[in-house]
Amino acid sequence: MTTTLVTSRQAFRRTDDFTPGTAKVKLVTEDLPLPLHPTAVLIKIRAVSLNYRDANIANGGNPWPIISNGVPGNDAAGEVIAVGDRVTLVKVGDRVLPITDSQYITPRSTGRSWLAANEDGTLATHIVFDETLMTIFPKHLDWVHASIIPCAGTTAWCALKGASIGQTVLIQGTGGVSTFALKLARASGLNVILTSSSDVKLEQMKKQFGEPEIQTINYKTHPQWHEEVLKLTNGIGVDFVLENGGSSSLVQSMSCTRRGGVVSQVGYLGGPKPEMLTEFISTLIDRRINVRGINGGSRDDQNDLMTAIDAMKMRFDDIVDSVWPFEKSEEAIEYVWQGKQVGKVVISLDQ
């Protein structure tokens, strides 16, 4: 094993106190699992990108089982500082991104173990991962920009799989996955219709992405927003939907998807509303829609995205909302919980 003097770490763990106004995370110091397993890698975390699920879990809103007092964060970028004696895939000094699901290696993997839910996440100074559970990221990216890729980036990448130049995609919201999908869509020659409840956010995205101008719909002022989508597509509907709302918006999304189109379900921001799914089956059959669940992506998917980002030398200045110091993690999580961000919120440990 490559030697290292690091034997402990600082990490933020959830308090699991869901009372409004109370702290949702607390800073702890704990020992690292040393000596390293022969195929394990010790990573010094340089940046952690927050997702809505981090804030949702911290506030008790997650619909799936989670471990008690876990470490938040499933997006991170870090530097390899020590390796086990049988590690061959990475070396000390490599800049890496852990994958978000440690059992999702290939598209045919059948297991599931999400960081920050089924196991500890990345909001710590150091983490230990098996060498097979990370990818090396392109050299042109800094820590902050790289950190947004594993969850938000790979989810967006998988949600848009199969899209072709000239097709139209409906992207819901202006959070991390949505803005990353917007970035990928523009780079891929797709037409974009973007929805939000905020005219300010919609105008901001228009200005950021320039020409050709993004078509936008405020779903609060247009409750029947699917009809607006149909108007914008001459009654045909979009080819792809990045669906963020869940049961509260799924049928509307299907209703404005062209026959034979694809709805990629990536979120559940609207909460459980089964009464709004009464027309699901009839709409599914009538419009011949392919509804697919997107739960992040595999390590192979993440590697494919790395190749695409490197080829285009893609940068992400325009979809990073704000950068917070590690000690302000509690405030950053609350900021995401309140929905104030446009794009990604990143916690830097490289300051």
PEQUI-V504506 format. One line per field, one symbol per residue. psi: psi as a letter, one per 40 degrees, with the letter a starting at -180 (. if undefined). burial: # if it has 24 or more other C-alpha atoms within 12 Angstrom, else .. Layout:
psi->???
burial->???
This chain:
psi->hhiieheiiiihiidfhehheiheiihihiiigiiiideihhhhhdihhiidddddddeeeheiiiihfihihehihihheiiieehediiheihihiieheegdieeieihghiecdiiaegidiihiidefiihiideiiddddeeddcddddddddeheiiheihhhhhifaddddddddddddefiihhhiiehddddddddddeaiihhhihhedegdfdddddddeffediidihhhedadeedddddeehiheahhhheifdeihgdeeededddddddefihhhhhgaiidddddddddddddefhifdeehdihiidefdddddddddefeigaihhhhef.
burial->.#...#..########......#####....#.###..######################.#...##.################..#..###.############......###########################..#####################.#...######################.#######.#..######.##....######.....######.##..########################.#########..........#..##..#.####.#############..#....###########.##.#########.###########..
